[in-house]
Amino acid sequence: MIKVRLMGTQNDISRFERILRKTAEIELTEFSDIYRNKGTNKYYRAYAEVEMKKTAERK
């Protein structure tokens, strides 16, 4: 399992979540809510957990 912290605008994070869900080589096992970063109204963060798929599952 790989844990990832995403930081960016709300739109960028949502767009990247869609990309992760569509990527054949990985399985997105968890994706958190989007949280506002302290001290800014522009940047947010979210957390994801992904699993690398085995070679046989990729085909």
C-alpha positions, 0 to 999 in steps of 0.5 A: 500500500502507498499513502499519498497526500495531495495538495492543490486547489479543490478542482485539481484534487478532484480531477486527480482523484478521477485520474487515479480511479481510472488508472489500470495499474493501481487500485484506489482503496481510500480517498479522504474528504478534501480539507482546507489548508490553514492560512489559505483559501486557495489550497486544500489537501486530501489523502489517498491510499493506493495498491499496485495491481499485480501483473496479471490483473493489469491486462 
